[in-house]
Protein backbone atom coordinates (compact mmCIF):
# COMPACT_ATOMS: atom_id res chain seq x y z
CA UNK A 1 0.00 0.00 0.00
CA UNK A 2 2.89 2.31 0.73
CA UNK A 3 4.02 2.01 -2.89
CA UNK A 4 0.73 3.44 -4.15
CA UNK A 5 0.83 6.30 -1.64
CA UNK A 6 4.33 7.17 -2.81
CA UNK A 7 3.21 6.94 -6.43
CA UNK A 8 0.24 9.26 -5.86
CA UNK A 9 2.41 11.78 -3.99
CA UNK A 10 5.01 11.67 -6.77
CA UNK A 11 2.33 12.18 -9.44
CA UNK A 12 0.76 15.09 -7.53
CA UNK A 13 4.11 16.81 -7.02
CA UNK A 14 5.01 16.22 -10.66
CA UNK A 15 1.69 17.74 -11.74
CA UNK A 16 1.51 20.64 -9.28
CA UNK A 17 5.16 21.75 -9.31
CA UNK A 18 5.16 23.12 -12.89
CA UNK A 19 1.84 24.85 -12.28
CA UNK A 20 3.18 26.43 -9.09
CA UNK A 21 6.36 27.53 -10.87
CA UNK A 22 4.38 29.26 -13.62
CA UNK A 23 2.06 30.96 -11.11
CA UNK A 24 4.93 32.18 -8.91
CA UNK A 25 6.74 33.47 -11.98
CA UNK A 26 3.61 35.29 -13.09
CA UNK A 27 3.20 36.89 -9.68
CA UNK A 28 6.84 38.00 -9.34
CA UNK A 29 7.52 39.32 -12.83
CA UNK A 30 7.18 42.91 -13.93
CA UNK A 31 4.96 43.58 -16.88
CA UNK A 32 6.30 46.15 -19.31
CA UNK A 33 3.88 46.36 -22.23
CA UNK A 34 5.82 47.31 -25.32
CA UNK A 35 4.65 47.12 -28.94
CA UNK A 36 8.08 45.81 -29.90
CA UNK A 37 7.39 42.72 -27.80
CA UNK A 38 4.43 41.93 -30.01
CA UNK A 39 6.73 41.47 -33.01
CA UNK A 40 7.49 37.88 -34.05
CA UNK A 41 11.24 38.21 -33.47
CA UNK A 42 12.65 39.97 -30.43
CA UNK A 43 16.22 40.17 -31.70
CA UNK A 44 15.98 43.90 -32.38
CA UNK A 45 15.79 43.47 -36.15
CA UNK A 46 12.53 44.22 -37.87
CA UNK A 47 11.18 41.13 -39.64
CA UNK A 48 11.15 41.24 -43.42
CA UNK A 49 9.94 38.98 -46.18
CA UNK A 50 7.52 36.11 -45.96
CA UNK A 51 7.46 34.04 -42.76
CA UNK A 52 6.69 30.82 -44.63
CA UNK A 53 9.78 29.70 -46.46
CA UNK A 54 9.84 26.58 -48.64
CA UNK A 55 12.55 24.12 -47.71
CA UNK A 56 13.92 21.45 -49.95
CA UNK A 57 12.41 18.03 -49.22
CA UNK A 58 15.93 16.66 -48.90
CA UNK A 59 16.30 18.21 -45.42
CA UNK A 60 13.19 16.45 -44.18
CA UNK A 61 14.33 13.10 -45.57
CA UNK A 62 17.73 13.59 -43.95
CA UNK A 63 16.04 14.32 -40.61
CA UNK A 64 13.77 11.28 -40.92
CA UNK A 65 16.71 9.00 -41.68
CA UNK A 66 18.53 10.42 -38.66
CA UNK A 67 15.52 9.68 -36.47
CA UNK A 68 15.19 6.15 -37.80
CA UNK A 69 18.84 5.34 -37.11
CA UNK A 70 18.70 7.10 -33.75
CA UNK A 71 15.68 5.08 -32.62
CA UNK A 72 17.20 1.87 -33.90
CA UNK A 73 20.39 2.60 -32.00
CA UNK A 74 18.23 3.17 -28.93
CA UNK A 75 16.98 -0.42 -29.27
CA UNK A 76 20.53 -1.64 -28.62
CA UNK A 77 20.37 -0.48 -24.98
CA UNK A 78 17.84 -3.08 -23.77
CA UNK A 79 19.84 -5.72 -25.62
CA UNK A 80 23.02 -4.57 -23.85
CA UNK A 81 21.29 -4.65 -20.46
CA UNK A 82 19.87 -8.14 -21.03
CA UNK A 83 23.15 -9.44 -22.50
CA UNK A 84 24.12 -11.45 -19.40
CA UNK A 85 20.79 -13.27 -19.29
CA UNK A 86 20.95 -14.31 -22.95
CA UNK A 87 23.12 -17.14 -24.25
CA UNK A 88 26.29 -15.33 -25.47
CA UNK A 89 26.34 -16.68 -29.03
CA UNK A 90 22.59 -16.03 -29.44
CA UNK A 91 23.07 -12.45 -28.24
CA UNK A 92 25.95 -11.98 -30.66
CA UNK A 93 23.90 -13.30 -33.60
CA UNK A 94 20.97 -11.06 -32.65
CA UNK A 95 23.24 -8.01 -32.50
CA UNK A 96 24.90 -8.85 -35.82
CA UNK A 97 21.53 -9.31 -37.56
CA UNK A 98 20.28 -6.03 -36.14
CA UNK A 99 23.41 -4.13 -37.18
CA UNK A 100 23.32 -5.79 -40.61
CA UNK A 101 19.79 -4.45 -41.10
CA UNK A 102 21.05 -0.99 -40.14
CA UNK A 103 23.95 -1.28 -42.59
CA UNK A 104 21.61 -2.35 -45.40
CA UNK A 105 19.45 0.70 -44.69
CA UNK A 106 22.51 2.94 -44.63
CA UNK A 107 23.77 1.54 -47.96
CA UNK A 108 20.31 2.03 -49.48
CA UNK A 109 20.20 5.64 -48.31
CA UNK A 110 23.74 6.19 -49.59
CA UNK A 111 22.90 4.77 -53.03
CA UNK A 112 19.82 7.01 -53.25
CA UNK A 113 22.13 9.99 -52.49
CA UNK A 114 20.00 10.94 -49.51
CA UNK A 115 23.00 11.52 -47.26
CA UNK A 116 24.58 14.20 -49.43
CA UNK A 117 23.99 17.60 -47.89
CA UNK A 118 23.09 19.99 -50.69
N, C-alpha and C positions, 0 to 999 in steps of 0.2 A: 504494500500500500504506500509505503514511503517513496517508492520510485515514481508513482503517479503524482504524488504531491510535489515532488521535485520537478517533474516534467511540467506540471501546470504552472508552477512558480516561474520556471525558466521561460515558458511560452508567454506568460503575462509580462515579464520584464522585457523580453525581446519585442513584444508588441508595443508596450507603453513607453519604453525608453526613447525610441525615435520621435514619438509624438511629443513627449515632454521636452526633448531637445529643440524641436521646431518651435514649440510654444514659448519656451524660455528665450530663444533667440529672437522671436518676434516681439516679446515684451522688452528686451534690453536694447534692441537696435534703435538707432535714430533714423527717422524717415525724412530724407531730403528729396522732395519731388523736383525733378529736373526733366525738361523735355528731351534732353540729350540721352537720358536713361531709357527712353522709349524707343530709341533707334535700335535696329537689329544687332549692330556691332558696337561694343563699347570700347573700341581700341583708340578712339579719338579721330579716326578717319571716317569721313562721310562715305556711306555705301554708294556704289555706282554699278551700273549694269544690271542685268537680270539675275535674280537670286537662284533661279533654276538653271543649272548648267548641265549639259549632256556629257556624260562620261562614256568612254569607250567600254564596250562590253567585256573587253579583255581584262580589265581591272576586277570586275565582279567574278569572272571565272577564276582568276588567280586567287582571289580571296576565298572562294568556295573550295578550291583545291587545298589551300592552306588549312581550312577548317577540317576537311575530310582527313588529311594526314595528321592533324593535331589530335582529333578525336580518336583516330585509330592508334596513335601512340599512347593515348591515355588508357586504352584497353590493355596495354602491356603492364600497367601497375598491378592490377589484381592478379595477373599471371605471376608476376615477380613475388608477390606476397604469398601466394599459394604454392610456390615452387617447391618448398620442403615437403609438402603433403602429397605431391604428385610424384609418380615414378620418374626418376631423372631422365631416362631416354625418351619417355612419352612427352615430358615437358619440353625437351629440346626439339622434338619433331613438331610439336604444336607451335613453338616459337618460330621455327624455320618456315613452316607453312604460312604463318601469319605475315612474317617479314617478306616472304616471296610474293604474297598477294600485294603487299605495299610496293614492292619493287616493280611488279608488273604494271600497277597503276601509275607509278612514276615514269616508267618507260613509255607508256601510252600517252601520258601528258606531254612528255618530252617530244615524242614523234609528232604530235599535233601542234607543236610549237606554242603551247599554252604557257610555258614557263619563261618565255622570252619577254622581258619588260620593255615595251615599246613606249 
